[in-house]
Amino acid sequence: MELILKTDLETAIPSVIDWNHEALKKELSERLAHYNNLVVTEDAIKDAKADRAKLNKLRTAIDDKRKDVKKTFLKPYEDFEKRVKEILSLIDRPIAAIDAQTKAFDEAQLNDKRNTLAAFYTANIGELREILPLEKVLPPKWENKGETIINITQQMLDVMNRVKNDLGIIKAMKLDFEQNVLDVYLRTLDMSAALAEKTRMEEQAERLKKLAEAGG
């Protein structure tokens, strides 16, 4: 099924609209040349206004002809466009219906996927539940169709195990400012950021100590 043009556009539409462009341009250029450097004086103001009226009339006549030609050429296209849009609307309706159904199907699949992952999270998160919500365990691309449940759950386990191990390392340090370091880690899940906070707190504590000693 296809749109078949029965009108031969190669012969029905001229490739060039021929008119007396060069002759008209030459004549007007010669007749209007003296206006380019015209200086209007008080004595000549009446004639100047009359000339302007004539030039405006000439310009309007030429531009009206342009509009007529444009209208003539656009009319068959506008009629064609209107009828094509009627055909397109017939096609658009089933496309919209199919889109609505496929979108609902995809959303249902995604919801089922999330429920499965949430159940896996609940079964495996253990004591980390209070500090490690599901959103921080899910990999960024879990919604992608190419990401299988097996791949995603393995990534989730990797995050859980890494966090559990990192928290154990931080707590084993027995820091006076442990909570500060834990807060940074739990916000970022980045051990480097947590260690940077540890260094910052240590340096701050050292400065305070020196200040206290200097004051004592």
C-alpha positions in Angstrom: 0.0 0.0 0.0 1.5 3.3 -1.0 0.6 6.8 -2.1 0.7 7.0 -5.9 0.8 10.4 -7.6 -1.4 10.4 -10.7 -0.3 14.0 -11.7 3.1 14.2 -13.3 4.8 17.0 -11.3 7.6 17.2 -13.8 5.2 18.4 -16.5 2.4 19.9 -14.4 4.7 22.3 -12.6 7.1 24.6 -14.5 10.6 24.4 -13.3 10.9 28.2 -13.9 8.3 30.9 -13.8 9.2 33.0 -16.8 8.5 36.7 -16.7 10.0 40.0 -17.9 12.4 40.3 -14.9 15.4 41.6 -16.7 13.5 44.1 -18.9 11.5 45.4 -16.0 14.5 45.6 -13.8 16.4 47.6 -16.5 13.6 50.0 -17.2 12.9 50.7 -13.5 16.6 51.1 -12.7 16.9 53.7 -15.4 13.7 55.6 -14.6 14.2 55.5 -10.8 17.9 56.3 -10.7 17.4 60.0 -10.1 15.5 59.2 -6.9 18.5 57.7 -5.2 20.2 61.1 -4.7 17.1 63.1 -4.6 17.1 66.1 -2.3 13.6 67.3 -1.5 13.2 71.0 -1.1 10.2 73.0 0.1 9.3 73.9 -3.5 9.4 70.3 -4.6 7.6 68.7 -1.7 4.3 68.4 -3.5 5.9 66.7 -6.5 7.9 64.4 -4.2 4.8 63.2 -2.4 3.0 62.6 -5.7 6.0 60.5 -6.9 6.0 58.5 -3.7 2.3 57.7 -4.2 3.0 56.5 -7.7 5.9 54.4 -6.6 3.8 52.9 -3.8 1.1 52.1 -6.3 3.6 50.4 -8.6 5.1 48.4 -5.8 1.7 47.3 -4.7 0.8 46.2 -8.2 4.0 44.1 -8.6 3.7 42.6 -5.2 0.0 41.7 -5.7 1.1 39.8 -8.9 3.6 37.9 -6.8 0.9 37.0 -4.3 -1.4 35.8 -7.1 1.3 33.5 -8.5 2.1 32.1 -5.1 -1.6 31.5 -4.4 -2.0 29.8 -7.8 0.9 27.4 -7.1 0.0 26.8 -3.5 -3.7 25.9 -4.0 -3.1 22.5 -5.5 -0.5 21.7 -2.9 -2.8 22.8 0.0 -5.6 20.6 -1.4 -3.2 17.7 -1.7 -1.8 18.3 1.9 -5.3 18.4 3.3 -6.2 15.1 1.8 -2.9 13.5 2.8 -3.5 14.5 6.4 -6.9 12.8 6.3 -5.0 9.6 5.3 -2.4 10.1 8.0 -5.1 10.5 10.6 -6.4 7.1 9.7 -3.0 5.6 10.3 -2.3 7.6 13.4 -5.3 6.2 15.3 -4.1 2.5 15.3 -0.5 3.7 16.0 -1.7 5.5 19.1 -3.8 2.5 20.2 -0.8 0.2 19.8 1.5 2.6 21.6 -0.9 2.8 24.5 -1.0 -0.9 24.8 2.7 -1.5 24.5 3.4 1.3 27.0 1.0 -0.4 29.5 2.7 -3.7 28.8 6.2 -2.3 29.3 5.1 -0.6 32.5 3.6 -3.8 33.9 6.8 -5.7 33.1 8.9 -3.0 34.7 6.7 -3.1 37.8 7.0 -6.8 38.0 10.8 -6.5 37.7 11.0 -4.0 40.5 8.8 -6.1 42.7 11.1 -9.1 42.1 14.2 -7.0 43.0 12.5 -5.5 46.0 11.7 -9.0 47.3 15.4 -10.0 46.7 16.5 -6.9 48.6 14.2 -7.7 51.5 15.5 -11.3 51.7 19.2 -10.3 51.6 19.7 -6.9 53.1 19.6 -8.1 56.7 20.9 -5.6 59.4 21.8 -3.0 56.7 18.1 -2.3 56.0 18.0 0.8 58.2 21.1 2.5 56.6 21.0 1.1 53.0 17.6 1.7 51.2 16.7 -0.2 48.1 17.4 2.8 45.9 21.0 2.8 46.9 21.4 -0.9 46.2 19.7 -1.0 42.7 22.2 -0.4 39.9 21.5 2.7 37.8 20.5 0.8 34.7 18.2 -1.8 36.3 15.3 -0.6 34.2 17.1 -1.4 30.9 15.6 -4.4 29.2 19.1 -5.8 28.6 19.7 -6.0 32.3 18.5 -9.4 33.5 17.3 -10.2 36.9 20.3 -12.5 37.5 22.8 -9.7 36.6 21.0 -7.1 38.7 20.7 -9.3 41.8 24.4 -10.1 41.6 25.2 -6.4 41.4 22.9 -5.8 44.4 24.7 -8.5 46.4 28.1 -6.9 45.4 26.9 -3.6 46.8 25.6 -5.1 50.1 28.8 -7.1 50.6 31.0 -4.1 49.8 29.1 -1.9 52.2 29.2 -4.5 55.0 32.9 -4.9 54.5 33.6 -1.1 54.4 31.5 -0.5 57.5 33.5 -3.2 59.3 36.8 -1.5 58.3 35.6 1.9 59.5 34.4 0.6 62.8 37.6 -1.4 63.3 39.5 1.9 63.2 37.8 2.9 66.5 37.8 6.6 65.6 36.7 9.3 68.1 34.8 10.8 65.2 33.5 7.6 63.8 30.0 8.9 63.2 31.3 11.7 60.9 33.1 9.2 58.8 30.1 6.8 58.7 27.8 9.7 57.7 30.0 10.5 54.7 30.3 6.9 53.7 26.6 6.2 53.9 25.8 9.3 51.9 28.3 8.5 49.1 29.0 4.7 49.5 32.5 5.8 48.6 35.4 4.6 50.9 37.7 7.2 49.4 35.3 10.0 50.5 35.1 8.4 53.9 38.8 8.2 54.3 39.1 11.9 53.1 36.7 12.8 55.9 38.8 10.8 58.4 41.9 12.8 57.3 40.0 16.1 57.6 38.8 15.3 61.1 42.3 14.2 62.2 43.9 17.4 60.9 41.2 19.4 62.6 41.8 17.6 65.9 45.5 18.2 65.6 45.0 21.9 65.0 42.7 22.2 68.0 45.2 20.3 70.1 48.0 22.7 69.2 45.8 25.7 69.8 45.0 24.3 73.2 48.6 23.7 74.0 49.6 27.2 72.9 46.9 28.7 75.0 47.9 26.6 78.0 
